[in-house]
Amino acid sequence: MTNVLRFSDVTYVRNGRPILGGINWEVDETQRWVILGPNGAGKTTLLRIATANDYPTTGTVDVLGERLGTFDIWEFRNRLGFASTATARRIPANETVRDLVLTAAYGVEGRWNEHYDEMDTRQANRILAEWQLTDLADAPFGTLSDGERKRAMIARAVMTDPEMLLLDEPSASLDLGARERLLQMLSGFAQSPSSPAMIMVTHHVEEIPPGFTHVMLIRDGMAQAAGPIETTLTEENLAATFGMQFELSNERGRYAATARF
């Protein structure tokens, strides 16, 4: 097994305020991690550091075998896949879904004067089909529903066959049907042996797709627990993370949590 991410005693301070404290974490290429915790816990900061979009205040981070701060992130643009709402906001509204996916090959947002060969086009069309976007290939990004936008951004993130895929709240704001459709697709992708290591941030255990193998629960920048999901996602650890008691259930690989009254 190859290690694709390692945090060693990582802290992060912003404007004098501690955001992360003493994070030790390792991810290997076969693992699919969920980062679970309340608002403001530090989950998105973890992803920003893991994607080399930010740097720790103290500690070290190794990404795909390279020490963060010693390499040019531009050289890594095709090795990491990242999808988030913030990224989606930067996409031009008139960009077609096909061009949205294609431009990932150059790591740019918005088609300009790049040249794409037949291999790029075939790859984009294959990914559009995998994420059920073929019928929307020529549609402007600005006309898509929330669920379609989420799938389009994930399709863009996997265009370059990344070695690690990071998703920041991929099912947030979706209605029930769109959420379940996306989670079904993420579950299939996670369970494929050809898929890369995956890290997904969420607030809700109900949004964990079957096939994810590990979980980190984080509160106030500190990891409350981390490890295999079957033994780590427990009522006790949820209580420590969210500050209240829950009843946790698992049916056919789907988790649900309700407050214990």
C-alpha positions as CSV (number, residue, x, y, z in Angstrom):
1,M,0.0,0.0,0.0
2,T,1.2,3.5,-0.9
3,N,0.8,6.4,1.4
4,V,-0.7,9.4,-0.5
5,L,-1.2,11.8,2.4
6,R,0.5,12.2,5.8
7,F,-0.1,15.0,8.4
8,S,2.5,15.0,11.2
9,D,1.5,17.1,14.3
10,V,-0.1,19.7,12.1
11,T,-1.4,23.0,13.5
12,Y,-3.0,25.9,11.7
13,V,-3.6,29.4,13.1
14,R,-5.5,32.1,11.3
15,N,-5.4,35.7,12.6
16,G,-4.3,34.5,16.0
17,R,-7.1,31.9,16.2
18,P,-6.2,28.2,16.3
19,I,-8.1,26.3,13.6
20,L,-6.3,22.9,13.7
21,G,-4.3,21.5,16.6
22,G,-1.9,18.5,16.6
23,I,-3.4,16.6,13.7
24,N,-1.7,13.3,12.9
25,W,-3.3,11.4,10.0
26,E,-2.3,9.0,7.2
27,V,-4.2,8.0,4.1
28,D,-3.1,5.3,1.7
29,E,-4.1,4.7,-1.9
30,T,-6.8,2.1,-1.1
31,Q,-8.7,4.1,1.5
32,R,-11.8,6.2,1.3
33,W,-12.0,8.7,4.2
34,V,-14.9,10.7,5.5
35,I,-14.2,13.8,7.6
36,L,-17.1,14.4,9.9
37,G,-17.8,17.3,12.3
38,P,-19.8,20.4,13.1
39,N,-19.5,23.8,11.4
40,G,-16.3,25.5,12.1
41,A,-14.5,22.3,13.2
42,G,-11.7,22.7,10.7
43,K,-12.8,20.2,8.0
44,T,-12.4,22.5,5.0
45,T,-9.0,23.7,6.3
46,L,-7.9,20.1,6.4
47,L,-8.8,19.8,2.7
48,R,-7.1,23.1,1.7
49,I,-3.9,21.9,3.3
50,A,-4.3,18.4,1.7
51,T,-4.7,19.9,-1.7
52,A,-1.7,22.2,-1.2
53,N,-3.9,25.3,-1.3
54,D,-2.7,26.3,2.1
55,Y,0.1,25.5,4.5
56,P,0.3,24.4,8.1
57,T,1.5,26.8,10.8
58,T,3.6,24.1,12.4
59,G,4.1,20.4,11.6
60,T,4.7,18.7,8.2
61,V,2.4,17.5,5.4
62,D,3.4,15.0,2.7
63,V,1.2,14.9,-0.4
64,L,1.8,12.1,-2.9
65,G,5.2,11.5,-1.6
66,E,6.3,15.1,-1.6
67,R,6.8,17.4,1.4
68,L,4.4,20.4,1.2
69,G,6.3,23.6,0.7
70,T,9.1,22.0,-1.3
71,F,7.3,21.6,-4.7
72,D,5.5,23.7,-7.2
73,I,1.7,23.0,-6.8
74,W,1.3,23.7,-10.5
75,E,3.2,20.5,-11.2
76,F,0.6,18.6,-9.1
77,R,-2.5,20.0,-10.8
78,N,-3.2,16.8,-12.6
79,R,-2.4,14.5,-9.7
80,L,-5.0,15.8,-7.3
81,G,-8.8,16.0,-8.0
82,F,-10.8,18.5,-5.9
83,A,-14.4,19.5,-6.1
84,S,-16.2,22.1,-3.9
85,T,-18.9,24.7,-4.0
86,A,-16.2,27.4,-3.9
87,T,-14.6,26.0,-7.0
88,A,-17.9,25.8,-8.8
89,R,-18.5,29.6,-8.2
90,R,-15.4,30.3,-10.3
91,I,-16.8,28.5,-13.4
92,P,-18.1,30.8,-16.1
93,A,-21.9,30.5,-16.4
94,N,-21.7,30.1,-20.2
95,E,-19.1,27.3,-20.0
96,T,-20.5,24.1,-21.5
97,V,-20.4,20.9,-19.3
98,R,-18.1,19.2,-21.9
99,D,-15.6,22.2,-21.8
100,L,-15.9,22.3,-18.0
101,V,-14.5,18.7,-17.9
102,L,-12.0,19.2,-20.7
103,T,-10.4,22.3,-19.1
104,A,-9.3,20.2,-16.1
105,A,-6.6,18.8,-18.4
106,Y,-4.9,22.2,-18.3
107,G,-6.0,23.1,-14.8
108,V,-7.9,26.2,-16.0
109,E,-11.4,27.4,-15.3
110,G,-13.0,28.7,-18.5
111,R,-12.1,27.7,-22.1
112,W,-9.6,30.0,-23.8
113,N,-7.0,29.0,-26.4
114,E,-6.0,25.6,-25.2
115,H,-5.7,22.7,-27.6
116,Y,-7.2,19.3,-26.8
117,D,-6.4,16.2,-28.7
118,E,-8.7,13.3,-29.5
119,M,-7.5,11.4,-26.4
120,D,-8.7,14.3,-24.2
121,T,-12.0,14.4,-25.9
122,R,-12.6,10.7,-25.6
123,Q,-11.6,10.8,-21.9
124,A,-14.1,13.7,-21.3
125,N,-16.9,11.9,-23.1
126,R,-16.2,8.7,-21.1
127,I,-16.4,10.6,-17.8
128,L,-19.5,12.5,-18.8
129,A,-21.2,9.1,-19.4
130,E,-20.0,7.7,-16.1
131,W,-21.5,10.6,-14.2
132,Q,-24.7,10.6,-16.3
133,L,-24.0,13.9,-17.9
134,T,-23.9,13.0,-21.6
135,D,-27.3,14.6,-22.3
136,L,-26.0,17.8,-20.7
137,A,-22.6,17.9,-22.4
138,D,-23.5,21.0,-24.5
139,A,-25.6,22.8,-21.7
140,P,-24.1,25.9,-20.1
141,F,-23.0,25.3,-16.6
142,G,-25.1,28.2,-15.4
143,T,-28.3,26.4,-16.4
144,L,-27.7,23.3,-14.4
145,S,-29.6,22.2,-11.3
146,D,-27.6,21.9,-8.0
147,G,-27.4,18.1,-8.4
148,E,-26.2,18.4,-12.0
149,R,-23.6,21.0,-11.0
150,K,-22.3,18.7,-8.2
151,R,-21.9,15.8,-10.6
152,A,-20.3,18.1,-13.3
153,M,-17.7,19.3,-10.8
154,I,-16.9,15.7,-9.7
155,A,-16.5,14.7,-13.3
156,R,-14.1,17.6,-13.8
157,A,-12.2,16.5,-10.7
158,V,-11.6,12.9,-12.1
159,M,-10.8,14.0,-15.7
160,T,-7.1,13.7,-15.2
161,D,-7.2,10.3,-13.4
162,P,-5.9,11.8,-10.1
163,E,-4.1,9.9,-7.5
164,M,-6.2,11.4,-4.8
165,L,-9.8,12.8,-5.0
166,L,-11.0,15.3,-2.4
167,L,-14.7,16.4,-2.1
168,D,-15.9,19.2,0.1
169,E,-19.6,18.5,1.0
170,P,-20.5,17.1,-2.3
171,S,-24.2,16.5,-1.4
172,A,-24.8,19.7,0.5
173,S,-28.0,21.7,-0.5
174,L,-29.3,18.8,-2.6
175,D,-32.9,17.7,-2.5
176,L,-33.6,14.1,-1.5
177,G,-33.7,12.6,-5.0
178,A,-30.5,14.5,-6.2
179,R,-28.7,13.5,-3.0
180,E,-29.5,9.8,-3.3
181,R,-28.6,9.8,-6.9
182,L,-25.2,11.3,-6.2
183,L,-24.5,9.1,-3.2
184,Q,-25.3,6.0,-5.2
185,M,-22.8,7.1,-7.9
186,L,-20.2,8.0,-5.3
187,S,-20.7,4.6,-3.7
188,G,-20.0,2.8,-6.9
189,F,-17.0,5.0,-7.6
190,A,-15.6,4.4,-4.1
191,Q,-16.0,0.6,-4.4
192,S,-14.1,0.4,-7.7
193,P,-10.6,-0.9,-7.2
194,S,-9.4,1.4,-10.0
195,S,-10.5,4.5,-8.2
196,P,-8.0,6.7,-6.4
197,A,-7.8,7.4,-2.7
198,M,-10.8,9.5,-1.6
199,I,-11.4,12.1,1.1
200,M,-14.9,13.5,1.6
201,V,-16.1,16.2,4.0
202,T,-19.6,16.1,5.3
203,H,-21.7,17.2,8.3
204,H,-24.1,14.3,8.3
205,V,-23.6,10.5,8.7
206,E,-26.6,10.0,6.3
207,E,-24.4,11.4,3.5
208,I,-21.7,8.8,3.9
209,P,-21.8,6.6,0.7
210,P,-21.4,2.8,1.2
211,G,-17.9,1.9,0.2
212,F,-16.1,4.5,2.3
213,T,-13.7,2.7,4.6
214,H,-12.4,5.2,7.2
215,V,-13.7,8.2,9.2
216,M,-12.1,11.1,11.1
217,L,-14.3,12.9,13.6
218,I,-13.1,16.5,14.3
219,R,-14.2,19.1,16.7
220,D,-12.6,22.5,17.4
221,G,-9.7,21.6,15.2
222,M,-8.9,18.4,17.1
223,A,-9.4,14.9,15.9
224,Q,-11.8,13.1,18.4
225,A,-11.3,9.8,16.7
226,A,-9.9,8.4,13.4
227,G,-9.8,4.9,11.9
228,P,-11.9,2.2,10.2
229,I,-15.5,3.4,9.9
230,E,-17.0,0.2,11.4
231,T,-15.2,0.7,14.7
232,T,-14.7,4.5,14.8
233,L,-18.2,5.8,13.8
234,T,-19.8,5.1,17.2
235,E,-22.4,6.8,19.4
236,E,-19.7,7.7,21.9
237,N,-17.5,9.3,19.3
238,L,-20.5,11.2,17.8
239,A,-21.3,12.5,21.2
240,A,-17.7,13.7,21.8
241,T,-17.8,15.4,18.4
242,F,-21.2,17.1,18.4
243,G,-21.7,17.6,22.1
244,M,-25.0,15.6,22.4
245,Q,-26.2,12.0,22.6
246,F,-27.2,10.1,19.4
247,E,-28.8,6.9,18.4
248,L,-26.7,5.5,15.5
249,S,-28.0,2.9,13.1
250,N,-26.5,1.2,10.0
251,E,-28.7,-0.4,7.4
252,R,-27.1,-1.9,4.3
253,G,-24.1,0.3,4.6
254,R,-26.1,3.6,5.2
255,Y,-25.8,5.3,8.5
256,A,-28.4,7.4,10.3
257,A,-28.2,9.4,13.5
258,T,-31.0,10.9,15.6
259,A,-30.8,12.7,18.9
260,R,-31.3,10.7,22.0
261,F,-34.1,12.3,24.1
